[in-house]
Amino acid sequence: MMKRVTMADVAKEAGVSKSTVSQYLNQRYEFMGEKTKKRIEEAIGKLGYQPNMVARSLKQKSSTTIGVIVANISHEFSTRIIQAIEAQFHQADYHVIVCNAEDKPEKEKKYIDMLLAKQVDGLIIFPTSTNVNVYNELNLQDFPLVFLDRSVPEVDVPTIMLDNKQAACLAVQELYQKGYEMLGILTNSTEYNVTPRVERIEGFKQACRKYGLPVQEKFIQGVALENMTEKIHSIMIGEDPPDALVAGNDLVLMEILTYARDHHLRIPEDLAIIGIDDISFASIYNPAITTIAQPVEKMGHKAATLLISKIAKQKQTQDEIVRFPATLISRSSC
C-alpha cells in the first residue's frame, strides 16, 4: 500500500518547518517570502500531497463545506439556482453538497442530520415546510441557515423568494390584455401549504378580481403531479372550459403541453398557455411559450452571500424575507 504523504514530508522536501507548510496551506503569507512559497508549492506537486480535510476542519472548526437541500431537483428552476449558488461559494472557497428531498419531509430531515454530521458550515434549504421543530432547533443553536424559494412563518430565518403574487398577476394581466376571459391556474399539490403554490393561486385570484374577470374555482387547482393529466382532462371536457391556463411551474407546464398535444388542442387558438418559470425550451417550442421568469442568478447569489455573512457572524439587520420581482417574457402561446 502506498504510504500517505504527510505535512512533515512536504516540510522536509521544501526545507522548511511544518508550521511554515501549515501557514502556506491556510494562505497566511504575511511573513513568507516568494522563494519559500515556491519551494513549498513545488514540494506539494512533486510529492502529490493532499491535505487531510477532516483534520483541518476539526482544528479550524470549519469544513469549508455548505449543504444545499433542494425540495425537488426535477424543477429547472432548482438546477439553475444551484448553479448560481455553487458559483458564488466557489469564489469564496467553499464546497457545496447538494441533496434532493423530493418534497418529502422525512427525507429532508435525514439530509439535515447527515449534513450536520459532516460538520457543514451552513445550510441553504428549500424547505418542505413541515420540519418546523428541526428548523427552530437549528435557530436555537445559532446555526447558519437560509431558506430559499419557500418561507416557513413559524421560523425566523432569512428567506429568499420570488414575489409570487406579482408573478401570477403578470400572467393574468397579459391574458386580460389579449382578450381572454375564462382563466385557470394549475399548480402542484397545496397539501403542505408550500408558499409559491399558495401565493401564486392567491395572486391569480386577486388579479382576476382586479381586472373584472370571473374567479372560477373549478379552474383553480393544486394537484399532485401524478394526477395532473386527469385533472386537466376534467377541466377541459366540462361545460364552458377555460380559454387560457397558467401553469404554476415548469413541471405543470409540461403536463399541460403534453395534454394539449395528445388531445389535438391548438395553442393558442383552442387554449392559451402561460408558464411561471422561464424554462429553457420555451423560446424554441412551437408556438413559443409565454413565461414569467424568475431572476434565478440574483436569487442564488443573494442566498449564498447571506449565508456567508451568517457564517462569518457579520451583523444582520434582521431575518427578513427578501422578494425578487418576476418578469413577463411575451411570446406566441397567448
C-alpha positions as CSV (number, residue, x, y, z in Angstrom):
1,M,0.0,0.0,0.0
2,M,1.3,3.4,-0.9
3,K,2.4,5.5,2.1
4,R,0.3,8.6,2.7
5,V,2.3,11.8,2.1
6,T,2.3,13.9,5.3
7,M,2.9,17.6,6.0
8,A,6.2,16.6,7.6
9,D,7.2,15.0,4.2
10,V,6.4,18.3,2.4
11,A,8.3,20.3,5.1
12,K,11.4,18.1,4.7
13,E,11.3,18.2,0.9
14,A,10.9,22.0,0.9
15,G,13.5,22.6,3.7
16,V,11.1,24.4,6.0
17,S,9.2,23.7,9.2
18,K,5.8,22.0,9.5
19,S,4.4,25.3,10.8
20,T,5.5,27.1,7.7
21,V,3.8,24.5,5.5
22,S,0.6,24.9,7.6
23,Q,0.7,28.6,7.2
24,Y,1.1,28.1,3.4
25,L,-1.9,25.7,3.3
26,N,-4.0,28.2,5.2
27,Q,-2.9,31.0,2.9
28,R,-1.2,33.0,5.6
29,Y,1.6,34.5,3.6
30,E,2.3,37.7,5.6
31,F,5.8,36.7,6.7
32,M,6.6,34.3,3.9
33,G,9.0,35.0,1.1
34,E,8.2,34.2,-2.5
35,K,11.0,31.7,-2.7
36,T,9.7,29.8,0.3
37,K,6.2,29.8,-1.2
38,K,7.6,28.5,-4.4
39,R,9.6,25.7,-2.7
40,I,6.5,24.5,-0.8
41,E,4.4,24.6,-3.9
42,E,6.9,22.5,-5.8
43,A,7.3,20.1,-2.9
44,I,3.5,19.6,-2.8
45,G,3.4,19.0,-6.6
46,K,6.3,16.6,-6.5
47,L,5.1,14.5,-3.6
48,G,1.4,14.7,-4.6
49,Y,0.4,15.9,-1.1
50,Q,-3.3,16.1,-0.3
51,P,-4.3,17.9,2.9
52,N,-6.4,15.9,5.4
53,M,-9.6,18.0,5.1
54,V,-11.2,16.2,8.1
55,A,-8.3,17.0,10.4
56,R,-8.2,20.6,9.2
57,S,-11.9,21.1,9.7
58,L,-11.7,19.8,13.3
59,K,-8.7,22.0,14.0
60,Q,-10.1,25.1,12.4
61,K,-13.7,24.4,13.4
62,S,-14.7,24.8,9.7
63,S,-15.2,22.3,7.0
64,T,-15.5,25.0,4.2
65,T,-18.5,23.0,3.1
66,I,-22.1,24.1,2.6
67,G,-25.2,21.9,2.4
68,V,-28.0,22.7,-0.1
69,I,-31.2,20.7,0.4
70,V,-33.5,21.1,-2.6
71,A,-37.2,20.4,-2.3
72,N,-37.3,18.8,-5.8
73,I,-34.4,18.9,-8.2
74,S,-36.6,18.0,-11.1
75,H,-37.5,21.7,-11.5
76,E,-35.3,23.5,-13.9
77,F,-35.5,26.5,-11.5
78,S,-33.8,24.3,-8.9
79,T,-30.9,23.3,-11.1
80,R,-30.3,26.8,-12.4
81,I,-30.4,28.4,-9.0
82,I,-28.0,25.7,-7.6
83,Q,-25.5,26.7,-10.4
84,A,-25.7,30.3,-9.2
85,I,-25.2,29.3,-5.5
86,E,-22.3,27.0,-6.4
87,A,-20.6,29.7,-8.4
88,Q,-20.8,32.2,-5.5
89,F,-19.5,29.7,-2.9
90,H,-16.7,28.6,-5.3
91,Q,-15.5,32.2,-5.4
92,A,-15.5,32.1,-1.6
93,D,-13.5,28.8,-1.5
94,Y,-16.4,26.7,-0.2
95,H,-17.5,23.3,-1.4
96,V,-21.2,22.5,-1.9
97,I,-23.1,19.3,-1.2
98,V,-26.5,19.1,-2.9
99,C,-29.3,16.9,-1.6
100,N,-32.7,16.2,-3.2
101,A,-35.6,15.9,-0.7
102,E,-38.2,15.0,-3.3
103,D,-40.7,17.1,-1.4
104,K,-40.6,14.5,1.4
105,P,-40.2,16.0,4.9
106,E,-38.8,12.8,6.3
107,K,-36.1,12.7,3.6
108,E,-35.3,16.4,4.2
109,K,-34.8,15.7,7.9
110,K,-32.4,12.8,7.2
111,Y,-30.4,15.0,4.9
112,I,-30.2,17.7,7.6
113,D,-28.9,15.2,10.1
114,M,-26.4,13.8,7.6
115,L,-25.0,17.2,6.7
116,L,-24.7,18.2,10.3
117,A,-22.8,15.0,11.0
118,K,-20.4,16.0,8.2
119,Q,-19.9,19.3,10.0
120,V,-21.1,21.6,7.2
121,D,-20.6,25.3,8.0
122,G,-24.1,26.3,7.0
123,L,-27.3,25.2,5.1
124,I,-29.4,26.6,2.4
125,I,-32.8,24.8,2.4
126,F,-35.7,24.9,0.0
127,P,-38.0,23.9,3.0
128,T,-40.7,21.2,2.7
129,S,-42.3,23.4,5.4
130,T,-43.2,20.7,7.9
131,N,-40.0,20.2,9.8
132,V,-40.6,23.3,11.9
133,N,-39.1,21.8,15.1
134,V,-35.9,20.9,13.3
135,Y,-35.6,24.4,11.7
136,N,-36.2,26.0,15.1
137,E,-33.6,23.8,16.8
138,L,-31.0,24.9,14.3
139,N,-32.0,28.5,15.0
140,L,-31.6,28.0,18.8
141,Q,-28.1,26.6,18.2
142,D,-27.4,29.8,16.1
143,F,-26.5,27.5,13.1
144,P,-26.1,29.5,9.8
145,L,-29.3,28.8,7.9
146,V,-31.0,30.4,4.9
147,F,-34.3,29.4,3.3
148,L,-34.8,29.7,-0.5
149,D,-38.0,29.7,-2.6
150,R,-40.3,29.0,0.3
151,S,-41.0,30.6,3.7
152,V,-42.0,29.0,6.9
153,P,-43.9,31.5,9.0
154,E,-43.1,29.7,12.3
155,V,-39.4,30.0,11.8
156,D,-37.4,33.3,11.9
157,V,-34.8,32.6,9.1
158,P,-33.7,34.9,6.3
159,T,-35.6,33.8,3.2
160,I,-35.1,34.5,-0.5
161,M,-38.2,34.3,-2.6
162,L,-39.9,35.3,-5.8
163,D,-42.8,37.8,-5.5
164,N,-45.2,35.0,-6.3
165,K,-48.4,37.1,-6.2
166,Q,-46.8,39.7,-8.6
167,A,-45.8,36.8,-10.9
168,A,-49.3,35.4,-11.1
169,C,-50.7,39.0,-11.6
170,L,-48.3,39.4,-14.6
171,A,-49.8,36.3,-16.2
172,V,-53.4,37.4,-15.6
173,Q,-52.7,40.9,-16.9
174,E,-51.2,39.5,-20.1
175,L,-54.2,37.2,-20.7
176,Y,-56.6,40.0,-19.9
177,Q,-54.9,42.4,-22.4
178,K,-55.0,39.7,-25.1
179,G,-58.8,39.3,-24.6
180,Y,-59.1,36.1,-22.6
181,E,-61.9,35.9,-20.0
182,M,-62.1,32.3,-18.8
183,L,-58.9,31.7,-17.0
184,G,-57.5,28.9,-14.8
185,I,-54.3,28.1,-12.9
186,L,-52.8,24.7,-12.0
187,T,-50.1,24.0,-9.5
188,N,-48.7,21.0,-7.7
189,S,-50.4,19.9,-4.5
190,T,-51.0,22.6,-1.9
191,E,-51.4,20.0,0.9
192,Y,-48.4,21.3,2.9
193,N,-49.1,25.0,2.1
194,V,-46.0,25.3,0.0
195,T,-45.5,29.0,-0.2
196,P,-45.1,29.5,-4.0
197,R,-48.1,27.4,-4.9
198,V,-50.4,29.0,-2.3
199,E,-49.2,32.6,-3.1
200,R,-49.5,32.1,-6.9
201,I,-53.1,30.9,-6.6
202,E,-53.9,33.8,-4.3
203,G,-52.2,36.3,-6.6
204,F,-54.1,34.8,-9.6
205,K,-57.4,35.3,-7.8
206,Q,-56.6,38.8,-6.8
207,A,-55.6,39.8,-10.3
208,C,-58.8,38.3,-11.8
209,R,-60.8,40.4,-9.4
210,K,-58.7,43.4,-10.3
211,Y,-59.5,43.1,-14.0
212,G,-63.1,42.1,-13.5
213,L,-62.6,38.5,-14.6
214,P,-64.6,35.6,-13.1
215,V,-62.9,33.6,-10.4
216,Q,-63.7,30.1,-11.5
217,E,-62.7,27.8,-8.5
218,K,-63.1,24.7,-10.6
219,F,-60.3,26.0,-12.9
220,I,-58.0,26.8,-9.9
221,Q,-56.4,23.6,-8.7
222,G,-53.5,22.4,-6.7
223,V,-53.0,18.7,-7.7
224,A,-50.3,16.1,-7.2
225,L,-48.3,15.8,-10.4
226,E,-49.3,12.1,-11.0
227,N,-53.0,13.2,-11.0
228,M,-52.4,16.3,-13.2
229,T,-53.5,14.8,-16.6
230,E,-56.7,13.6,-15.1
231,K,-57.5,17.0,-13.6
232,I,-56.7,18.8,-16.8
233,H,-59.0,16.5,-18.7
234,S,-61.9,17.0,-16.3
235,I,-61.4,20.8,-16.7
236,M,-61.2,20.8,-20.4
237,I,-64.2,18.4,-21.2
238,G,-66.5,20.3,-18.8
239,E,-69.1,22.8,-19.8
240,D,-67.5,26.2,-20.7
241,P,-63.9,25.1,-20.4
242,P,-61.2,27.8,-19.8
243,D,-59.7,29.5,-22.8
244,A,-56.4,30.1,-21.0
245,L,-54.4,28.3,-18.4
246,V,-51.5,29.4,-16.2
247,A,-49.0,26.7,-15.2
248,G,-47.8,27.2,-11.7
249,N,-44.3,25.9,-12.5
250,D,-42.3,24.1,-15.2
251,L,-43.4,20.6,-14.4
252,V,-47.1,21.6,-14.5
253,L,-46.4,23.3,-17.8
254,M,-45.0,20.1,-19.3
255,E,-48.2,18.3,-18.2
256,I,-50.4,20.9,-19.9
257,L,-48.4,20.9,-23.1
258,T,-48.5,17.1,-23.2
259,Y,-52.2,17.1,-22.7
260,A,-52.7,19.7,-25.4
261,R,-50.6,17.6,-27.9
262,D,-52.4,14.3,-27.1
263,H,-55.8,15.9,-27.4
264,H,-55.0,17.9,-30.5
265,L,-55.6,21.3,-28.9
266,R,-54.2,24.2,-30.9
267,I,-52.1,26.7,-28.9
268,P,-53.2,29.5,-28.6
269,E,-56.4,29.1,-30.8
270,D,-58.0,26.5,-28.5
271,L,-56.1,27.1,-25.4
272,A,-53.7,29.9,-24.4
273,I,-50.9,29.0,-22.0
274,I,-48.5,30.9,-19.8
275,G,-45.9,29.2,-17.6
276,I,-44.4,30.5,-14.4
277,D,-40.6,29.8,-14.7
278,D,-38.9,30.5,-18.0
279,I,-37.8,27.0,-19.0
280,S,-35.0,26.5,-21.5
281,F,-37.2,25.2,-24.3
282,A,-39.9,27.9,-24.0
283,S,-38.4,30.0,-26.8
284,I,-38.0,27.2,-29.3
285,Y,-41.3,25.3,-28.7
286,N,-43.8,25.7,-31.4
287,P,-45.5,28.0,-30.7
288,A,-43.0,29.7,-28.3
289,I,-44.4,29.8,-24.8
290,T,-45.0,33.0,-22.9
291,T,-43.4,32.7,-19.5
292,I,-42.9,34.5,-16.2
293,A,-39.2,34.5,-15.4
294,Q,-37.6,34.3,-12.0
295,P,-34.2,36.1,-11.6
296,V,-32.5,32.9,-10.6
297,E,-28.9,34.2,-10.7
298,K,-29.7,37.1,-8.4
299,M,-31.7,34.9,-6.0
300,G,-28.9,32.3,-5.8
301,H,-26.3,35.0,-5.3
302,K,-28.3,36.6,-2.6
303,A,-28.9,33.3,-0.7
304,A,-25.2,32.5,-0.9
305,T,-23.9,35.9,0.3
306,L,-26.5,35.9,3.1
307,L,-25.2,32.5,4.3
308,I,-21.6,33.5,4.0
309,S,-22.4,36.6,6.2
310,K,-24.1,34.4,8.8
311,I,-21.1,32.0,8.9
312,A,-18.7,35.0,9.4
313,K,-21.2,36.3,12.1
314,Q,-21.4,39.6,10.3
315,K,-24.1,41.8,11.6
316,Q,-27.5,41.1,10.1
317,T,-30.2,43.8,10.0
318,Q,-32.9,41.3,10.6
319,D,-34.0,37.9,9.4
320,E,-36.3,39.1,6.7
321,I,-38.0,37.8,3.6
322,V,-36.3,39.2,0.5
323,R,-38.6,39.0,-2.5
324,F,-37.5,39.4,-6.1
325,P,-39.8,40.7,-8.8
326,A,-40.8,38.4,-11.8
327,T,-40.5,39.4,-15.4
328,L,-43.0,38.7,-18.2
329,I,-41.5,37.2,-21.4
330,S,-44.2,37.6,-24.0
331,R,-44.2,35.0,-26.8
332,S,-46.8,33.3,-29.0
333,S,-48.8,30.9,-26.7
334,C,-51.4,33.6,-25.9
